[in-house]
Amino acid sequence: MGIPSEIQYIIERLNIELDYIQEQTQHGLGILKPLLNRFPNNNLLVQFYGYLNNSLFVVDVYKRRIQIIIELLQQENLSSEEIQATGEELSNLQGKTIESKIGLENIIQRLEALL
């Protein structure tokens, strides 16, 4: 059985958002590391560093989870309830991803303002 088009769309959107988060996180770390070297005791910069590293971890976890879901959806004998549950899980991941993206963009703006 193939992956339903609605679920495929969610997977594609998630991958795009996760790639964006990963790219922006690397950008943010590039800005942050020199600042952190100059001001190692700045609590706000340390918090930003933790947030950005956590963002990279979350992207990795979500991408692995998406792969597991894709493998599950490619099984032959899935019930409609199982397909619906995977769609709901992906939608939940999408919501969390959007929240992460918003938080990340706020941090990037604050870091860029320091330059």
ChimeraX attribute file (.defattr): number of C-alpha atoms within 10 A of each C-alpha:
attribute: neighborCount
match mode: 1-to-1
recipient: residues
	/A:1	9
	/A:2	10
	/A:3	15
	/A:4	11
	/A:5	9
	/A:6	9
	/A:7	19
	/A:8	14
	/A:9	12
	/A:10	16
	/A:11	22
	/A:12	11
	/A:13	13
	/A:14	22
	/A:15	18
	/A:16	12
	/A:17	18
	/A:18	24
	/A:19	14
	/A:20	14
	/A:21	24
	/A:22	21
	/A:23	12
	/A:24	19
	/A:25	24
	/A:26	16
	/A:27	13
	/A:28	22
	/A:29	18
	/A:30	11
	/A:31	16
	/A:32	21
	/A:33	15
	/A:34	11
	/A:35	16
	/A:36	18
	/A:37	10
	/A:38	9
	/A:39	12
	/A:40	12
	/A:41	10
	/A:42	12
	/A:43	11
	/A:44	10
	/A:45	17
	/A:46	16
	/A:47	11
	/A:48	20
	/A:49	19
	/A:50	11
	/A:51	17
	/A:52	25
	/A:53	14
	/A:54	13
	/A:55	23
	/A:56	17
	/A:57	12
	/A:58	18
	/A:59	20
	/A:60	13
	/A:61	11
	/A:62	19
	/A:63	16
	/A:64	12
	/A:65	15
	/A:66	18
	/A:67	12
	/A:68	11
	/A:69	17
	/A:70	17
	/A:71	11
	/A:72	16
	/A:73	20
	/A:74	12
	/A:75	11
	/A:76	9
	/A:77	10
	/A:78	12
	/A:79	9
	/A:80	9
	/A:81	9
	/A:82	13
	/A:83	17
	/A:84	12
	/A:85	12
	/A:86	18
	/A:87	20
	/A:88	13
	/A:89	15
	/A:90	20
	/A:91	16
	/A:92	11
	/A:93	18
	/A:94	20
	/A:95	13
	/A:96	14
	/A:97	21
	/A:98	15
	/A:99	11
	/A:100	19
	/A:101	20
	/A:102	13
	/A:103	14
	/A:104	21
	/A:105	15
	/A:106	12
	/A:107	18
	/A:108	21
	/A:109	11
	/A:110	13
	/A:111	17
	/A:112	12
	/A:113	8
	/A:114	10
	/A:115	8
